[in-house]
Amino acid sequence: MLKKSLLFLLLFYTTNHLIAQESADFLDKPYSSAVFLTTHNAFNNAFEGFALPNQNNPVAIQLVDGVRGLMLDIYMLDNIPQLYHSYSLLGHKPLIDVMTDIKKFMDSVPEAIITIQFENYVDNEEIVNVFNQAGLTSYVHTQPLSQEWPTLRQMISNGRRLVVFCERKQGAAIPWIHYVWDYDVETNFENKSRSDFSYNFNRGDPSNPLFTLNHFIGAVGIGTGIEDSAASINSYAYLYNRAYQAFIQTGKIPNFIAVDFYDKGEPIRVVNQLNSMRLGIKNRDSEKISLFPNPCNGIFYLSMKTCSDFNVDIYNCAGQRVYHNTMTSGIKTYCINASPLQDGIYIAYISNKNEFYTEKLIINK
């Protein structure tokens, strides 16, 4: 009873606890350019008594704390869809309970965009039935493969703020239950130590618009969480560097940063920092903008076809803005002197009132 009361109070606390990612700038991003903190085996938590958990807190609290992506394993148990990891004896919970918590949260936080990725061992029809029972169906978004993702603001405006993916094609095709590997590509999820981390793609096509960075170390054989490891790899410096390097090395925004024990370290701060940099809001249009030479010695030229003034900002690998200048319209080519910056890889962010561009910049003197 105490646990249920606590969850109830937390759900009504959310309106005063919104994190920075629901800021105006964040909402103007396309879904495919946003970064979401995602919990691996989100249901498998110590608070509710699961043995060998991946998280400390249940889903209701995760959402309050800023988690926006949930990885959930579904099986049929006692004739209903239930959540558990590998072995039901370690703990299980009816899917309807978690979906009801999500519904309450989405009702109370109208700006929240939630993503669910199911590792599904039940037919799609079972998922639909639970969504109907929880009242979630009115929130689901359907994304045709041939279309670009809408902005988060558009998703909020039309009320379709819940994106659902599944790892397996089970049962009848349901338009809003998206087969994840048609949309997403991931890094390896079987990491037993830091040395296993890489930026090599695993499941999914590298050309897919979404990217999951699996950032957790699991126990050998069963993949449950290791809290001490999470505390280390979820630190701001380590996680930010890994996410930033993922963007640099793959050219893809890590949309879903999947972690164990999200409450250890500072993963939400990392996500907010990446979103504040507006990575990939719009790909560079070679007809409108040209940055050269690249690599450079700190001095480079920017050709920009624009009728309005624009800003040039440069960020280092720690996410710090290390250069800012406002350029006046009317000049065809601008000389940018960033020679005080040290050798390294940077992100140049060029923006005016209507357009945003990001470009990897290499300084090598």
C-alpha positions as CSV (number, residue, x, y, z in Angstrom):
1,M,0.0,0.0,0.0
2,L,2.9,2.4,0.8
3,K,4.5,1.8,-2.5
4,K,1.3,2.4,-4.4
5,S,0.7,5.6,-2.5
6,L,4.2,6.8,-3.3
7,L,3.7,6.2,-7.0
8,F,0.4,8.0,-7.0
9,L,1.9,11.1,-5.4
10,L,4.8,11.0,-7.8
11,L,2.6,11.0,-10.8
12,F,0.9,14.3,-9.6
13,Y,4.3,15.7,-8.8
14,T,5.4,15.6,-12.4
15,T,3.9,18.9,-13.5
16,N,6.5,20.7,-11.2
17,H,9.3,18.4,-12.1
18,L,9.7,18.7,-15.9
19,I,13.3,18.4,-17.1
20,A,15.0,20.6,-19.6
21,Q,14.4,18.3,-22.5
22,E,10.8,19.6,-22.8
23,S,12.1,23.1,-23.5
24,A,10.9,25.0,-26.6
25,D,14.1,24.3,-28.6
26,F,13.9,20.6,-27.9
27,L,10.3,20.4,-29.1
28,D,11.2,22.0,-32.4
29,K,13.4,19.0,-33.2
30,P,12.2,16.2,-35.5
31,Y,11.8,13.0,-33.5
32,S,14.7,11.5,-35.4
33,S,17.0,14.3,-34.2
34,A,16.2,14.1,-30.5
35,V,18.0,12.2,-27.8
36,F,16.0,10.3,-25.2
37,L,17.2,8.7,-22.0
38,T,16.2,5.0,-22.3
39,T,16.1,2.4,-19.6
40,H,17.2,-1.2,-20.4
41,N,14.8,-3.7,-18.9
42,A,12.9,-0.8,-17.5
43,F,10.4,-3.0,-15.6
44,N,13.1,-5.1,-13.8
45,N,13.5,-2.9,-10.7
46,A,14.6,-3.4,-7.1
47,F,11.8,-1.1,-5.7
48,E,9.2,-3.7,-6.7
49,G,11.2,-6.7,-5.5
50,F,12.6,-8.0,-8.8
51,A,15.6,-10.2,-8.2
52,L,18.8,-9.3,-10.1
53,P,17.4,-6.0,-11.3
54,N,18.5,-3.6,-14.1
55,Q,17.0,-0.5,-12.4
56,N,16.3,0.7,-8.9
57,N,13.1,2.5,-9.6
58,P,9.8,1.4,-11.2
59,V,8.6,2.9,-14.5
60,A,6.4,5.5,-12.9
61,I,9.3,7.0,-11.1
62,Q,11.6,6.7,-14.1
63,L,9.2,8.8,-16.1
64,V,9.1,11.5,-13.4
65,D,12.9,11.6,-13.4
66,G,13.2,12.2,-17.1
67,V,13.3,8.8,-18.7
68,R,11.6,8.9,-22.1
69,G,12.4,5.5,-23.6
70,L,11.5,2.1,-22.1
71,M,12.8,-1.3,-23.1
72,L,10.2,-3.9,-22.0
73,D,10.3,-7.8,-22.4
74,I,6.8,-9.3,-22.8
75,Y,5.8,-13.0,-22.3
76,M,2.5,-14.8,-21.8
77,L,2.2,-16.0,-18.2
78,D,-1.0,-17.1,-16.5
79,N,-2.8,-16.4,-19.8
80,I,-2.0,-12.6,-19.7
81,P,0.9,-10.5,-21.1
82,Q,3.5,-10.1,-18.4
83,L,6.9,-8.4,-18.0
84,Y,9.9,-10.4,-16.9
85,H,13.5,-10.9,-17.9
86,S,14.4,-14.5,-19.0
87,Y,12.9,-16.2,-15.9
88,S,9.6,-15.3,-14.3
89,L,10.8,-16.7,-10.9
90,L,13.1,-13.6,-10.7
91,G,10.0,-11.4,-10.7
92,H,7.2,-10.5,-13.1
93,K,4.5,-7.9,-13.5
94,P,1.4,-7.7,-15.7
95,L,1.9,-5.4,-18.7
96,I,-1.4,-3.6,-18.0
97,D,0.0,-2.2,-14.7
98,V,3.0,-0.5,-16.4
99,M,0.8,0.7,-19.4
100,T,-1.6,2.2,-16.8
101,D,1.3,4.1,-15.2
102,I,2.4,5.4,-18.6
103,K,-1.2,6.6,-19.3
104,K,-1.4,8.5,-16.0
105,F,2.0,10.1,-16.7
106,M,1.1,11.1,-20.3
107,D,-2.2,12.6,-19.1
108,S,-0.4,14.7,-16.5
109,V,2.5,15.8,-18.7
110,P,1.2,16.9,-22.1
111,E,4.6,17.7,-23.5
112,A,6.1,14.3,-22.9
113,I,7.1,12.1,-25.9
114,I,7.4,8.4,-24.8
115,T,9.0,5.6,-26.8
116,I,8.5,1.9,-25.9
117,Q,10.7,-0.9,-27.4
118,F,9.2,-4.3,-26.8
119,E,11.2,-7.5,-26.8
120,N,8.0,-9.3,-27.6
121,Y,7.2,-13.0,-27.2
122,V,3.4,-12.4,-27.6
123,D,1.2,-11.7,-30.6
124,N,0.6,-8.0,-31.5
125,E,-3.1,-8.6,-30.8
126,E,-2.3,-9.1,-27.1
127,I,-0.4,-5.8,-27.0
128,V,-3.4,-4.0,-28.7
129,N,-5.8,-5.4,-26.1
130,V,-3.6,-4.1,-23.2
131,F,-3.3,-0.7,-24.8
132,N,-7.0,-0.5,-25.2
133,Q,-7.6,-1.5,-21.6
134,A,-5.1,1.1,-20.4
135,G,-6.6,3.8,-22.7
136,L,-3.3,4.4,-24.5
137,T,-4.4,3.8,-28.0
138,S,-5.4,7.4,-28.6
139,Y,-1.8,8.4,-27.9
140,V,0.0,6.1,-30.3
141,H,1.9,7.5,-33.3
142,T,2.0,5.7,-36.7
143,Q,5.1,6.4,-38.8
144,P,5.1,5.3,-42.5
145,L,8.6,4.2,-43.6
146,S,8.5,6.5,-46.6
147,Q,7.9,9.7,-44.6
148,E,10.2,11.9,-42.5
149,W,9.6,12.0,-38.7
150,P,7.5,14.9,-37.5
151,T,8.8,17.4,-35.0
152,L,8.1,16.7,-31.3
153,R,5.9,19.8,-31.3
154,Q,3.8,18.4,-34.1
155,M,3.4,15.1,-32.3
156,I,2.2,17.0,-29.2
157,S,-0.2,19.1,-31.3
158,N,-1.9,16.1,-32.8
159,G,-1.9,14.2,-29.6
160,R,0.2,11.3,-30.9
161,R,3.1,11.2,-28.4
162,L,3.7,7.5,-27.9
163,V,5.9,5.6,-30.3
164,V,5.9,1.8,-30.1
165,F,8.5,-0.5,-31.5
166,C,8.8,-4.3,-31.4
167,E,11.8,-6.6,-32.0
168,R,9.8,-9.5,-33.4
169,K,7.1,-9.8,-36.0
170,Q,4.4,-11.6,-34.0
171,G,0.8,-12.0,-35.2
172,A,-1.2,-9.6,-37.3
173,A,0.5,-6.4,-38.6
174,I,-0.6,-3.4,-36.6
175,P,0.3,0.0,-38.2
176,W,1.4,1.6,-35.0
177,I,3.5,-1.3,-33.7
178,H,6.6,-0.7,-35.8
179,Y,9.1,-3.4,-36.5
180,V,12.1,-1.7,-34.9
181,W,14.8,-2.9,-37.3
182,D,13.0,-1.2,-40.2
183,Y,13.6,2.1,-38.3
184,D,16.5,1.7,-36.0
185,V,20.1,0.4,-35.8
186,E,21.9,-0.4,-32.6
187,T,25.3,-1.1,-31.1
188,N,26.2,-4.4,-29.4
189,F,24.1,-5.1,-26.3
190,E,26.2,-8.0,-24.9
191,N,28.8,-5.9,-23.1
192,K,30.5,-7.6,-20.1
193,S,33.1,-4.9,-19.5
194,R,34.1,-1.5,-20.9
195,S,36.4,-3.1,-23.3
196,D,33.3,-4.6,-25.1
197,F,32.0,-1.1,-25.9
198,S,32.3,-0.2,-29.6
199,Y,30.5,1.9,-32.2
200,N,30.1,-1.1,-34.6
201,F,26.5,-1.6,-35.7
202,N,24.7,-4.7,-34.6
203,R,21.0,-5.3,-35.5
204,G,19.3,-3.0,-38.0
205,D,20.4,-1.3,-41.2
206,P,23.0,1.5,-40.8
207,S,20.9,3.7,-43.1
208,N,17.9,3.6,-40.8
209,P,17.0,7.0,-39.4
210,L,17.2,6.1,-35.7
211,F,20.1,4.9,-33.6
212,T,20.2,3.1,-30.2
213,L,23.5,3.4,-28.2
214,N,23.4,0.4,-25.8
215,H,25.4,1.6,-22.8
216,F,25.2,-1.0,-20.1
217,I,27.3,-3.8,-18.7
218,G,25.5,-7.0,-17.9
219,A,26.1,-10.0,-15.8
220,V,27.7,-12.8,-17.7
221,G,25.0,-15.3,-19.0
222,I,21.8,-13.5,-17.9
223,G,22.3,-9.8,-18.8
224,T,21.1,-8.4,-15.5
225,G,22.4,-5.1,-14.3
226,I,25.6,-4.4,-12.3
227,E,25.0,-1.3,-10.2
228,D,28.7,-0.5,-9.5
229,S,29.5,-0.7,-13.3
230,A,26.5,1.6,-14.0
231,A,27.7,4.2,-11.5
232,S,31.0,4.4,-13.3
233,I,29.9,4.3,-17.0
234,N,26.9,6.6,-16.3
235,S,29.2,9.4,-15.0
236,Y,28.8,12.6,-17.0
237,A,32.4,12.6,-18.4
238,Y,32.4,9.0,-19.5
239,L,28.8,8.8,-20.9
240,Y,29.0,12.2,-22.7
241,N,32.2,11.3,-24.3
242,R,30.9,7.9,-25.5
243,A,27.7,9.4,-26.9
244,Y,29.6,12.3,-28.6
245,Q,32.1,9.9,-30.1
246,A,29.2,7.8,-31.4
247,F,27.9,10.8,-33.3
248,I,31.4,11.7,-34.6
249,Q,32.3,8.1,-35.7
250,T,29.0,7.0,-37.1
251,G,27.5,10.3,-38.2
252,K,24.3,9.3,-36.4
253,I,22.7,10.9,-33.4
254,P,22.3,8.4,-30.6
255,N,18.6,8.9,-30.3
256,F,18.1,6.3,-27.5
257,I,20.9,6.1,-24.9
258,A,20.0,2.8,-23.2
259,V,21.4,2.5,-19.6
260,D,21.0,0.3,-16.5
261,F,20.5,2.1,-13.1
262,Y,19.8,5.5,-14.7
263,D,19.7,7.0,-11.2
264,K,23.5,6.4,-11.0
265,G,25.8,9.0,-12.6
266,E,24.3,11.8,-14.6
267,P,22.7,10.3,-17.8
268,I,19.9,12.9,-17.8
269,R,22.4,15.7,-17.8
270,V,24.2,14.1,-20.8
271,V,20.9,13.8,-22.7
272,N,20.0,17.4,-22.0
273,Q,23.5,18.6,-23.1
274,L,23.3,16.7,-26.4
275,N,19.8,18.0,-27.1
276,S,20.9,21.6,-26.3
277,M,23.6,21.2,-29.1
278,R,20.8,20.5,-31.6
279,L,22.9,17.9,-33.3
280,G,21.5,17.0,-36.7
281,I,18.5,19.3,-36.7
282,K,19.1,19.7,-40.4
283,N,21.8,18.2,-42.6
284,R,24.1,20.5,-44.2
285,D,22.8,21.7,-47.6
286,S,25.8,22.1,-50.0
287,E,23.8,24.5,-52.1
288,K,23.3,26.9,-49.2
289,I,26.4,26.4,-47.0
290,S,30.0,25.4,-47.5
291,L,32.6,25.2,-44.8
292,F,36.3,24.9,-46.0
293,P,39.0,23.9,-45.6
294,N,38.1,21.0,-43.3
295,P,40.4,19.9,-41.6
296,C,41.8,23.4,-41.0
297,N,44.4,25.1,-38.9
298,G,41.8,27.0,-36.9
299,I,41.0,29.5,-39.6
300,F,38.3,28.4,-42.0
301,Y,35.8,30.0,-44.4
302,L,32.1,29.8,-44.5
303,S,30.0,30.4,-47.6
304,M,26.4,31.0,-46.6
305,K,23.5,32.0,-48.8
306,T,21.2,33.9,-46.4
307,C,19.2,37.1,-46.3
308,S,19.5,37.4,-42.5
309,D,22.2,37.6,-39.9
310,F,23.3,34.2,-38.5
311,N,25.3,32.8,-35.6
312,V,28.3,30.5,-35.6
313,D,28.9,28.4,-32.5
314,I,31.5,25.8,-32.0
315,Y,31.3,23.1,-29.4
316,N,34.1,20.9,-28.1
317,C,33.9,17.2,-27.2
318,A,32.9,18.0,-23.7
319,G,29.8,19.8,-25.0
320,Q,31.1,23.3,-24.1
321,R,30.6,26.2,-26.4
322,V,34.1,27.4,-27.2
323,Y,33.4,29.9,-29.9
324,H,30.5,32.3,-30.8
325,N,30.1,35.0,-33.3
326,T,27.2,36.7,-35.1
327,M,27.7,37.2,-38.8
328,T,26.1,40.0,-40.8
329,S,24.2,39.1,-43.9
330,G,25.2,40.3,-47.3
331,I,28.7,38.8,-47.5
332,K,29.2,35.8,-49.7
333,T,32.2,34.3,-47.8
334,Y,33.1,34.7,-44.1
335,C,36.4,34.1,-42.5
336,I,36.1,32.4,-39.1
337,N,39.2,32.7,-36.9
338,A,39.1,29.9,-34.3
339,S,42.8,29.6,-34.1
340,P,42.9,29.8,-30.3
341,L,41.2,26.4,-30.2
342,Q,43.4,23.3,-29.6
343,D,43.7,20.5,-32.2
344,G,40.7,18.2,-32.1
345,I,37.2,17.4,-33.4
346,Y,34.5,20.0,-32.9
347,I,30.9,20.6,-33.9
348,A,30.2,23.8,-35.8
349,Y,26.6,24.9,-35.4
350,I,25.3,27.6,-37.8
351,S,21.9,29.1,-37.2
352,N,19.5,31.9,-38.0
353,K,15.9,32.4,-37.2
354,N,14.7,29.8,-39.7
355,E,17.5,27.3,-40.3
356,F,20.0,25.2,-38.4
357,Y,23.0,23.3,-39.7
358,T,25.6,21.2,-37.9
359,E,29.0,20.2,-39.3
360,K,31.9,18.3,-37.9
361,L,35.0,20.5,-37.8
362,I,38.5,19.2,-37.5
363,I,41.3,21.5,-36.3
364,N,44.8,20.2,-37.0
365,K,47.5,22.8,-36.9
